């Protein structure tokens, strides 16, 4: 690190100029990032996606749909209501250049009392969907005899993007001012307090500009707009806090050049190791081949890299130019000695009763994790959108009025090696339909058999051989058969989110058949997402745990400390998940009851496992320094805690403030993630660091440094032999 420190100090002015160019350049593209974000990120390559495309290509299923919800006003007759709806739908089709519309009538069950819905179909989205929706909205505003609300995938997706941007602005409006107050309390001066915020903003803006260039190669989820600022601000401010604190210590007795170089060699080393832990924590998500995990991993890894890069290049350049002026504009008198004395006393108190403190800490954590056993995970849908949005209100009304929530639709597309109307494939298809009907979970089967009320393939072939009947049945045949393909819809007697529905599609996917069987529908979508996460997450977990252990072992020259850190981290994270279940799933502390977002455990683990290692690295690095000098584990632990606790507590508080600010946002998964990260950091900064770390350091004694001690003893023996 000595050569790196020399090079960075010598290049300080050049680095500052380069950073100004980077900020201007990437800042331009950062402003354009929201325009290329879309979707909730739950996309992956698999049978579901292939089947959906087959439905579009072979059976004229539209690629995008807008649901129009109509509610009749008082005094309007039923006939006038239906007539007005028909006129509206026709105008909407013409204005939006839609492929077709489904007009509600009493016969097609799209009207119930004073409520009705229609569907506008689009064969492709050429990037003009927003303009098409606005044209439809102008029609809605003109209606006087009924209220008209729009919902459906494209509109909910757009509203989710809008809500995410609003959430980001709200979180920043809460988090940044509070973070500034914490920084002022930590440093006492405006200049020192402002620099970490500036570094955080630069990191976030630069990363957003970089991520913009990912969009031609991967679908970017709207949630990336929340993840990058959440990680970037928290991590950059943490790094800057550590760096500035060490610089302020060194500059009291050394020149600016010496202070910068020592800070880079000590705090800079800690930044590299902690950044590496966070980077690997996020990299573990890359194993899961679902867009949202790929997005968060890539965006998160980018922001971590830039946070470390800015901490090691931009920050030293600014500090080198400021020098002793870092202490300018002091508005608070901060006593370092008083703070260290209190932390020294606290650490000594804890270490006097290490067994008791360890047991108390473990009891608290174990009680907190009990609710985990009741955790119910679900894929976020329209319910994640705030209720103030029209699309959410309309979708809820549509679901409550027209959708049977106790059933689920599964689509089968049978692919034969020859035309489906040939004798052999048709006979096999009717056998397949019969087997489906016999399944205990199947409530109803819609197929060519039910459409034409035929019981066997022989009956169907006889009908098709009669020219007169064949002409009449052609529309029904075309709806279910296209060349080598046949469409069958099975309605299941269970909720589409249920485990039974997922088990059903797994069973039929693996069932032997003379056809290539393609399966679609929401249960298939859920089954693929859940299975992908459950199958691949353990690989990511193994990578994170093994890599983190090796990194910390190298950093601290210890076998036990990395193992202890990992176990404590897993325990505190599990306790966090238990508290999230208690808060959200059980609806405590005024929160609306909601299931836990499927992505949350993976996200919180990936992010927090690395983030909380920051404090472990910062703390143990200082303890390691003192132990290297004194060879006394107890003294090293007390002095390490005393010298770093104030700055680590400030860093943790800022992390809690920045991420916890998202608790006041409206998009449910973002709210859950903000609360989850804030809770995990709080547990780590209090129970783990204040109680467990000093207690376990005391109990393990010199065994903490076994790897380090062994290596040092060996070196000493070699020197004695030489002499």
Phi, psi and omega in degrees: 000342182296315179294321178297316180298317178298316181294319181294320180292319181295331184259016190303319182287320178296317180298321180296318178296316179298321179294322178298319178295316180299316182297316180295314182295306182286335177298324178298316181282335176298322180294336181270351184303314181304332183288343181251008179266146179190154176079163179270001175088355182271068177233140176203156176286133181172186184297321181303310182295319179296320180293319178301320179291324176298319179298323178289313186286322189255337187231022171057033174278134184287149180283326180224145181225141172244127178266128178252119181259126181249136174231120185290139177271160182300140176089356180265130181286160179298317181295320179293322178301310181295320180296316180295321178298314181300318179295318179299312184297323179293317178296320180298320179298315182291316184291323185264000181055045179283158180283323178194167176227148172257114183265128182288138172221167180297329184286328182266013174060025177263006174233130175224108181063238182264009181240140178213163174219149174234163180234131175255123185257141176232131182283337180203155176249105183265020180092000182252015184300321180299319180293322178296318180297319180296324177296321178292322180298324179297325176293320182298321182293336183278344185286133182245341184261357179202153174270143183233126177233143181252141176210192184110168186312303184300322183283318177298320179299315179294317179295326178295321177297314179298316181296322180295319178294320178294320178297318180298314179298319180294315181296319179293321180296330178272311190288316186294313178299319180293321178299322179296320177298315179298319179295322177295320178294328181285318187252335178084341183241150182293319183297308181297325181286328184284331185298312179302320178297318180297317179297319179298315180295318178299317180298314182295313182297316180297317181296318179299322176295320179294315183296332177306324183282355176282338193296333176290343187253342180208150177286123183263126181281152179295337183289347178295336180293335177265326186292315183298310178296323182299311181285314187299311181296311184299313185290316181297318179294321176302310181300315182295321177302309181300314185294312183293321179300315180292321179298317180296326177293313186289325186288347178292331184236356185229169177288165180301316181298313179296318181298317180296315183294318178295320179298318179295319182291331183258291180296323179298320177298317179297321179299317181297312182294316181292320177298322179295321178297315179294318181301314180291322177303320179283325180299333178301335180288340183296340178294332183274112186275056173238136189308317185296324178287320176298317179299308183295322179296310182294313179296317180294317179296322178296315183290327177294314180301314182290327177297316178294316182298316180291325179293329183265348183237302182292313184298311178299326179297316180294316181294323179295323179285321180288317182060230181290348178290356175301336182267009181290161177055046178286130179241350178227142175269113183254122180263109179289320185294321180296317180296316180296323180296318180294317180293326178295319179294319181295315180298320179296319179299314181296320185285348176284334180230063187295323182293313180300313182296321179295316180296316179300315180299314182294323178297315179301313182294319182292323177294320181294329184274354182306315182297348181304327183297339180261009183298129178241116184265144176213156177280127180300137179230213182299336181296341178288340181280140178301148183291346180288346180278136182301321182297323178291315180300314182294320182292322177297316179296317178301313180296314184292327186270321191243344186255130174277108185286352181263011177231163179217139180260129176239132183254130176248129171245113180271129180246118181258164179280346177225178182304135186295338181275358173290159190302309186295308180297326181293319177298316179296324181294318179294327175296319179298316179298319179297318179296322178298314181298331182280349179292131186297337182271347184276124180269323183204148176235125175253123183205186176299330179295313181285326181297322182252003179055050176245147186261341185215166178293328179297318179298316182295316180296323178297319178296317183289336179281343177273110185306320183293313180289323182302319180295323181287327184270353185304315180301319180292318179298316181296334180288333186243343182228132176218100180061243183275004188242142174230137180258134176225135176246126177250128176261120184268147180270057179197161178295144183292342178266000188284159176294327179298320179295318179293320178296324180299311182290329175297316182298314183284337175293323183268356183288136179290139183205151176288352180255163161275115186260121176255132184240133178227190183100160186301320178302323178292319177302310180296316182300317181293317181295311180300313182296320179299316181293311183295328182279323187264333183303321179301327178293317177296319179298316180298318179299313183297312183295314182294312182296317180298318179300313182296316181299313181291327178296318179291319183295319187252358182053048182217145176268321186278322184300314177298320180297315179298317181297318181294315181297315179296323180295315179297318181295316181291326178291320177297320176298323177298315179298323177298317179293324178296320177298315181298320183284307188271309185291325179266355174066042179270165179056036174080004180278143177291135179300129178203143177292161182281131179300135184306326184282343191300309181303320181291315181298308184297319178296311183300319182281308189286326180304318178283317183298316182290338175292339174308308184293324177297315180295313181300314184291307185293330178299317180289320177300319180298320178300312182293320179296323178299327182276320189257335185061024178242110185298318182294314179298317181299318181295313181297312183291322178297316177295317182297320185278337184249344189299320181297313185287325178291321177297318177297317180296316179296319180297320178293319177300317180296318181295313183295313181280322180295337178299334179288351174293339181266010179271177189253334181283117191305310181299324179292318177300314180297320181293317178299313179296318182298314181293317180299317179297315182298318179293321179299313179298318181294320185282343182251284185298314185288305188283322183281327185249305186290316183300304180296325180296312182289325176299321179292314183296322184276338176058222182292345177298338175306325188250030185307311181299313181296314182297316182299317182294318181293317179298322180294319180296318180297319179298318179297319180295322179295320179295320180296321182287000000 
